[in-house]
Amino acid sequence: MNNTIANKAADNIRILSVAMVEKAKSGHPGGAMGGADFMNILYSEFLNFNPDDPTWDLRDRFFLDPGHMSPMLYAQLSLLGLFSMEEIKEFRQWQSPTTGHPELDINRGIENTSGPLGVGHTLAVGAAIAERFMVARFGESVAHKTYAFVSDGGIQEEISQGAGRIAGFLGLSNLIMFYDANNIQLSTKVNDVTSEDTEAKYKAWGWNVITINGNDADEIRKALKLANAETEKPTLIIGKTTMGKGLLTKEGNSFENEISTHGQPVSNAGANIENTIKNLGGDPENPFVIFSEVAEYYETVKEQKRQYVKERTAQRDEWGEKHPDLRYLYKKFMNGDLPHLDFSKIEQSENTATRGASGKVLAYLAENVENVVVASADLSNSDKTENFLHKTKAFERGDFSGAFLHAGVSELTMAALMNGMALHGGIIPVCATFFVFSDYMKPVLRLSALMEIPVIYLWTHDSFRVGEDGPTHQPVEHEAQLRLMEQLKNHKGNPSILALRPAGSGETTVAWEMALTNKKTPSCLILTRQNVAEVELHGEKSYYHRALDAQKGAYTVYESHKGEKPELILLANGSEVSTLYEGAKLFAQEHKSLKIRLVSIISSGLFMQQTDEYRKELLPEGVKILAMTAGLPSNLQPFVGLNGKVFGLDHFGYSAPAKVLDDKFGFTAEKACSFIKENFQ
Ligand SMILES: Cc1ncc(C[n+]2csc(CCOP(=O)(O)OP(=O)(O)O)c2C)c(N)n1
């Protein structure tokens, strides 16, 4: 094939990339210039998409891992008309869509937010699993490929271990990853920090590995053809590329392969921008141009893609005619619609651990929601996701008819995989582990929050009451981190996450309902290992019905004098609601006429979203508020006022039986009563 136009288009991407960074006076030009050849061949000859509708559901997915290479992606997408030259010129400026690192925007062909290295390609593995899940249910008419672009940083990040292992283990032949191996990273050459044999590493994980010159159009083409023909394994194309390809100095010498071009305008790095742009065939006076022959070429590319879309759509329509039920279901999956569910029908035992109550909900979901996929990081028996697993089966190589992912011990990977599934669409993803290990997942939770995608994080063993396992396993400060994230607004102005710590079996069912119906942000469920005594019913129909008010973030669980203004408010969430209730009962023996209100605050972020009127009605000004938390006192501090008090933990846990710790730390009915006594009045 004549590569004149391919090389011209790649040079066009290089010119735009280098010029964008130069104009913005910040960014990463070197890597983008090296990766341009692969991008152009992929987008023009292999990636299937709808040029008139980037959201087309049957499109191949492309996940960028090194978000710092954003100029390369924007430049590529500008060739397709998804970014205008004006927008390209506004790289990194206020409210420009050409943000420093790409932010999820499917309408513009951006499938994921990227920046933290390693996550992007792991999202791709998740999307590839999602595609297999859909194909297992709807057949080849919904099949497509998933491509990932990874750099040295992504290969080095630990998350790549999980992504590589799982993709190989599951034999994801629908996944094709290009590794831009330019031997340069931010502050050193790659071989200054590693001597690993990357090819051997991926082969050991069960990948098909092809090594090529990543700047050679023919070699890229050949590798992509082989990768597309692979039916057993994911493919890694190791493309040896040239950092800063095309860069020249003032004197006209090569300035390629220089570490300094990784992360600054090339003129600051030591290259000459005018000579470079000229060298690449552009006009230094006016670099923000798509060459006319490249623009023409991309018009023919778009025509070919349209043809493909037409054929696939026709095939799918034919399939839909034959299988109207499946077509209907597919649409529901892709829209994220839930079937009709009646959570009140879920039978809960009383005084159970909230993880157990969650297990009951999961069993119900396994039978009633066909597109929930649950993952556990090797704790399914403890986090009670096994209740779901027992009604389905785990994914395995060649068989994605089940709906469970054994992620192995890799919490961060698991979280990213579930995010990738959410990005793909069609799946309601849930991932579970111990609460203390939520720390291993935070970077991805943060990305879910930024991307505003509805991944459900299920965390059990939520306090020091895991007991004998000791402080390594006892979360203390973890809820506070989530409450802070509830205070942080996403770009739509909503709390960036919804964190729910239910107080009993009824609230656990309601929390699940809230998580499943929350499509705006990720949701987190924080659940106990130990049994929790229910706050008795006082005339309410059931625990579930009483807990429905939890949908306001906080509500009255119990009132000693119904309907009357309280003189003392007790406030908690999770298992401490029960502890405070028991304490309050003891206290009330001596204060029978005292009007006590017990409030459960399942999510402080959600409560803060309620009207002033509701908040003031629930927590009237001037009434003493005493609160209790098994986490840091700061969890509830904002709600008690200067006059109130929070009883919480301000130290790590200790290894001892949970009951002993309850006593030592002050979380028994008697000690809760003393806390109330000491602080009331
Ligand atoms: C998790 C994470 N750690 C650190 C960084 C900061 N960082 C951005 S790029 C980079 C070096 C990456 O080198 P490479 O992936 O080879 O990109 P190239 O130099 O080829 O552009 C680093 C450390 C980051 N973005 N993400």
The ligand as a MOL file (V3000), in Angstrom:
LIG
                    3D

  0  0  0     0  0            999 V3000
M  V30 BEGIN CTAB
M  V30 COUNTS 26 27 0 0 0
M  V30 BEGIN ATOM
M  V30 1 C -0.4790 7.2550 38.3320 0
M  V30 2 C 0.3500 8.3410 37.7210 0
M  V30 3 N 1.5470 8.6160 38.2220 0
M  V30 4 C 2.3010 9.6090 37.7310 0
M  V30 5 C 1.8230 10.3560 36.6830 0
M  V30 6 C 2.6370 11.5370 36.1620 0
M  V30 7 N 3.1920 11.1910 34.8290 0 CHG=1
M  V30 8 C 2.5960 11.6090 33.7050 0
M  V30 9 S 3.3320 11.0150 32.3480 0
M  V30 10 C 4.5030 10.2240 33.2620 0
M  V30 11 C 5.6070 9.4480 32.6030 0
M  V30 12 C 5.0580 8.4760 31.7000 0
M  V30 13 O 5.9430 8.1140 30.7040 0
M  V30 14 P 5.3670 7.3900 29.4330 0
M  V30 15 O 4.1720 6.6580 29.8520 0
M  V30 16 O 6.4530 6.6120 28.8420 0
M  V30 17 O 4.9270 8.5510 28.4900 0
M  V30 18 P 5.8230 9.2850 27.4180 0
M  V30 19 O 7.0530 9.7900 28.1170 0
M  V30 20 O 6.1460 8.2960 26.3860 0
M  V30 21 O 4.9670 10.4030 26.9380 0
M  V30 22 C 4.2920 10.4090 34.6010 0
M  V30 23 C 5.1530 9.8330 35.6620 0
M  V30 24 C 0.5510 10.0440 36.1790 0
M  V30 25 N 0.0000 10.7140 35.1970 0
M  V30 26 N -0.1460 9.0100 36.6920 0
M  V30 END ATOM
M  V30 BEGIN BOND
M  V30 1 1 1 2
M  V30 2 1 2 3
M  V30 3 2 2 26
M  V30 4 2 3 4
M  V30 5 1 4 5
M  V30 6 1 5 6
M  V30 7 2 5 24
M  V30 8 1 6 7
M  V30 9 2 7 8
M  V30 10 1 7 22
M  V30 11 1 8 9
M  V30 12 1 9 10
M  V30 13 1 10 11
M  V30 14 2 10 22
M  V30 15 1 11 12
M  V30 16 1 12 13
M  V30 17 1 13 14
M  V30 18 2 14 15
M  V30 19 1 14 16
M  V30 20 1 14 17
M  V30 21 1 17 18
M  V30 22 2 18 19
M  V30 23 1 18 20
M  V30 24 1 18 21
M  V30 25 1 22 23
M  V30 26 1 24 25
M  V30 27 1 24 26
M  V30 END BOND
M  V30 END CTAB
M  END
